Amino acid sequence: MDLMLKGKNAVVLGASRGIGRAIALGLAAEGANLALCARGEVALRHAEAEVAAHGVTAFAQTCDLADARSLADFLAAARRALGSVDILVHNASALALGPDLASFEASLQVDVLAAARACDQVIPWMIESGGGCVLLVSSISGLEASPGPDFGYAAAKGALITYAKKLAVFHAPNKIRVNAIAPGSIEFPGGLWDQARTSDPALYERVRSVIPWGRMGTPEEVADLSVFLCSPRSGWVTGACVPVDGAQHKGVR
């Protein structure tokens, strides 16, 4: 199936590794041009090179998404580099998993307010060009309560889902689609669950055992859905939140 993404211009926030990197590579494989950001320079430049290897335009700039000015500067530079923005993907997370107020603050700044700031800046550009697509990467932690102490993280991810639905309704007349996805436990080199496999095998096994499919997911499995939702082929899908979790949020937790 041709996803009709060739020549589209996409921005992915938090794209140096894991899910964000996989989404960027998936979009590039379909012919979309990419602007990427992340905090770490080395991993970001590696992702930029991987994207460029698909023969598309690749632009990357380090960015602290908790800093409003840094984010605004990146988005403006991305628009200059690509010419326009058709697709915006917010994947970044503070991964602040504690119960304290500092974790709440970090989650709100990166997971929620960075998404709101990016949408506030980019959506007017989409309106000018006749439409676009926004994808917010949430989590199954925003769908169901887990036993962990990640209060701020879960609350922020729930807010992202509601925000996506509100934007979808509000901007439907502007031909802008907005969706959220809710990944479950995703394992990739250097990621949270890759580290837990060796540092806390009991926790790793406890979580793996309640996933009905019996394993952790991969970034590529999340990216496959994400690329489809960003494509014109999903043109009648908006205001949705789609779990990507092997039914994990339905399992006994």
C-alpha positions as CSV (number, residue, x, y, z in Angstrom):
1,M,0.0,0.0,0.0
2,D,1.3,3.4,-0.9
3,L,0.9,5.6,2.2
4,M,1.1,8.8,0.1
5,L,3.8,10.3,2.3
6,K,6.4,11.0,-0.4
7,G,7.4,14.6,-0.3
8,K,5.6,15.3,3.0
9,N,7.4,17.3,5.7
10,A,7.4,15.9,9.2
11,V,8.8,17.0,12.6
12,V,9.5,14.5,15.3
13,L,10.2,15.7,18.8
14,G,12.3,13.3,20.8
15,A,13.7,11.3,17.8
16,S,17.2,10.1,18.7
17,R,16.3,6.6,20.0
18,G,13.6,4.2,20.7
19,I,10.0,5.0,19.5
20,G,10.9,8.4,18.2
21,R,13.8,7.2,16.1
22,A,11.7,4.3,14.7
23,I,8.8,6.7,13.8
24,A,11.3,9.0,12.0
25,L,12.8,6.2,10.1
26,G,9.4,4.8,9.2
27,L,8.3,8.1,7.8
28,A,11.6,8.5,5.9
29,A,11.2,5.0,4.4
30,E,7.9,6.2,2.9
31,G,9.6,9.3,1.4
32,A,8.8,12.0,4.0
33,N,11.4,14.7,4.8
34,L,12.3,14.9,8.5
35,A,13.2,17.4,11.1
36,L,14.4,15.8,14.3
37,C,15.3,17.0,17.8
38,A,16.5,15.5,21.0
39,R,18.8,16.6,23.9
40,G,21.8,14.3,23.1
41,E,23.9,15.4,20.2
42,V,25.7,12.1,19.4
43,A,22.5,9.9,19.2
44,L,20.7,12.7,17.3
45,R,23.3,13.0,14.6
46,H,23.3,9.2,14.2
47,A,19.5,9.3,13.7
48,E,19.8,12.2,11.3
49,A,22.3,10.1,9.2
50,E,20.0,7.1,9.2
51,V,17.1,9.3,8.0
52,A,19.2,10.9,5.3
53,A,20.2,7.4,4.0
54,H,16.6,7.0,2.8
55,G,17.3,9.8,0.2
56,V,15.1,12.4,1.9
57,T,15.9,15.8,3.5
58,A,17.0,15.4,7.1
59,F,17.5,18.3,9.5
60,A,18.4,17.8,13.2
61,Q,19.0,20.2,16.0
62,T,19.5,19.7,19.7
63,C,16.6,20.9,21.8
64,D,15.6,21.0,25.5
65,L,11.8,20.5,25.2
66,A,11.4,21.8,28.8
67,D,12.7,25.1,27.6
68,A,10.0,27.0,25.6
69,R,12.6,29.2,23.8
70,S,14.7,26.2,22.7
71,L,11.6,24.4,21.4
72,A,10.4,27.5,19.5
73,D,13.8,28.0,17.9
74,F,14.0,24.4,16.8
75,L,10.5,24.5,15.2
76,A,11.3,27.7,13.4
77,A,14.5,26.2,12.1
78,A,12.7,23.0,11.1
79,R,10.2,25.1,9.0
80,R,13.0,26.9,7.3
81,A,14.8,23.7,6.5
82,L,11.8,21.8,5.2
83,G,9.7,24.7,3.8
84,S,6.6,23.6,5.6
85,V,5.3,21.2,8.2
86,D,2.7,18.7,7.3
87,I,3.1,16.3,10.2
88,L,4.0,16.9,13.9
89,V,4.9,14.0,16.2
90,H,5.4,14.6,19.9
91,N,7.2,11.6,21.3
92,A,9.4,13.2,24.0
93,S,9.0,12.3,27.7
94,A,10.7,13.3,30.9
95,L,10.3,9.7,32.1
96,A,9.8,11.1,35.6
97,L,8.4,8.0,37.3
98,G,8.4,9.0,40.9
99,P,5.5,10.1,43.2
100,D,7.0,13.4,44.2
101,L,6.0,16.9,43.0
102,A,9.2,17.3,41.1
103,S,8.2,14.3,38.9
104,F,4.8,16.0,38.3
105,E,6.6,19.2,37.3
106,A,9.0,17.4,34.9
107,S,6.2,15.4,33.3
108,L,4.0,18.4,32.8
109,Q,6.8,20.5,31.3
110,V,8.1,17.9,28.8
111,D,5.2,15.5,28.2
112,V,2.3,18.0,28.2
113,L,3.4,21.6,27.9
114,A,6.0,20.9,25.2
115,A,3.3,19.2,23.1
116,A,0.9,22.2,23.7
117,R,3.7,24.7,22.8
118,A,4.6,22.8,19.7
119,C,1.0,22.5,18.5
120,D,0.4,26.2,19.2
121,Q,3.3,27.1,17.0
122,V,2.9,24.5,14.2
123,I,-0.9,24.3,13.8
124,P,-1.2,27.8,12.4
125,W,1.4,26.8,9.7
126,M,-0.7,23.8,8.9
127,I,-3.9,26.0,8.6
128,E,-2.1,28.3,6.2
129,S,-1.1,25.3,4.0
130,G,-4.6,23.7,4.0
131,G,-4.3,21.0,6.7
132,G,-2.0,18.6,8.4
133,C,-1.6,15.8,11.0
134,V,-0.5,15.7,14.7
135,L,0.3,12.6,16.6
136,L,0.9,12.6,20.3
137,V,2.7,9.6,21.9
138,S,1.0,8.9,25.2
139,S,1.1,5.6,27.2
140,I,-1.1,2.9,28.5
141,S,-0.3,4.5,31.9
142,G,-2.7,7.2,30.8
143,L,-5.4,4.6,30.2
144,E,-5.3,2.4,33.3
145,A,-3.8,2.7,36.8
146,S,-0.8,0.5,37.4
147,P,0.6,-0.4,40.9
148,G,3.7,1.9,40.4
149,P,4.3,5.3,42.0
150,D,4.4,7.2,38.6
151,F,1.6,9.6,39.5
152,G,2.9,12.6,37.5
153,Y,3.9,10.5,34.5
154,A,0.5,8.8,34.3
155,A,-1.4,12.0,34.8
156,A,0.6,13.7,32.1
157,K,0.0,10.8,29.6
158,G,-3.8,10.9,30.4
159,A,-3.7,14.7,29.7
160,L,-2.1,14.1,26.3
161,I,-4.9,11.8,25.3
162,T,-7.6,14.3,26.2
163,Y,-5.6,17.1,24.6
164,A,-5.4,15.2,21.3
165,K,-9.2,14.6,21.3
166,K,-9.9,18.3,22.0
167,L,-7.6,19.4,19.2
168,A,-9.1,16.9,16.8
169,V,-12.6,18.3,17.3
170,F,-11.5,22.0,17.4
171,H,-9.4,21.8,14.2
172,A,-11.4,19.4,12.1
173,P,-12.8,22.4,10.1
174,N,-9.2,23.3,9.4
175,K,-8.5,19.8,7.9
176,I,-6.1,18.9,10.7
177,R,-6.2,15.4,12.1
178,V,-5.0,14.8,15.7
179,N,-4.6,11.4,17.2
180,A,-2.8,9.8,20.2
181,I,-1.2,6.4,20.6
182,A,-0.7,4.6,23.9
183,P,2.3,2.2,23.8
184,G,2.8,-0.4,26.4
185,S,6.1,-1.7,27.6
186,I,8.6,-1.2,24.7
187,E,12.1,-2.7,24.8
188,F,15.1,-1.4,22.9
189,P,18.8,-1.2,23.5
190,G,19.6,1.3,26.3
191,G,15.9,1.8,27.1
192,L,14.1,1.4,30.4
193,W,13.1,-2.2,29.9
194,D,16.5,-3.2,28.4
195,Q,18.1,-1.9,31.6
196,A,15.5,-3.5,33.8
197,R,16.2,-6.9,32.3
198,T,19.6,-6.9,34.0
199,S,19.2,-4.4,36.9
200,D,15.8,-5.6,38.1
201,P,15.0,-8.9,36.5
202,A,12.1,-9.5,39.0
203,L,10.4,-6.3,37.9
204,Y,11.0,-7.1,34.2
205,E,9.5,-10.6,34.5
206,R,6.6,-9.3,36.6
207,V,5.6,-6.8,33.8
208,R,6.4,-9.2,31.0
209,S,4.2,-11.9,32.6
210,V,1.0,-9.8,32.5
211,I,1.3,-8.9,28.8
212,P,-1.1,-11.4,27.1
213,W,1.3,-11.7,24.1
214,G,4.0,-12.8,26.6
215,R,6.7,-10.3,25.5
216,M,7.7,-6.6,25.4
217,G,6.9,-4.6,22.3
218,T,9.4,-3.1,19.8
219,P,9.8,0.5,18.6
220,E,9.1,-0.7,15.1
221,E,5.7,-2.1,16.0
222,V,4.8,1.3,17.4
223,A,6.2,3.1,14.4
224,D,4.2,1.0,11.9
225,L,1.0,2.3,13.4
226,S,2.3,5.8,13.9
227,V,3.3,6.1,10.2
228,F,-0.1,4.9,9.1
229,L,-1.9,7.4,11.4
230,C,0.3,10.2,10.0
231,S,-0.5,9.3,6.4
232,P,-3.3,10.3,4.1
233,R,-4.4,6.7,4.1
234,S,-5.8,7.2,7.6
235,G,-7.6,10.4,6.5
236,W,-10.9,9.5,8.3
237,V,-9.2,8.7,11.6
238,T,-9.0,11.6,14.1
239,G,-9.7,12.1,17.8
240,A,-8.6,8.5,18.5
241,C,-6.2,7.0,21.0
242,V,-4.9,3.7,19.8
243,P,-3.2,1.3,22.3
244,V,0.0,-0.4,20.9
245,D,0.6,-2.9,23.7
246,G,-0.2,-6.5,22.9
247,A,-3.3,-6.1,25.1
248,Q,-1.1,-5.2,28.1
249,H,-3.6,-2.7,29.5
250,K,-6.3,-5.4,29.4
251,G,-4.1,-7.9,31.3
252,V,-4.1,-8.5,35.1
253,R,-1.7,-5.9,36.5
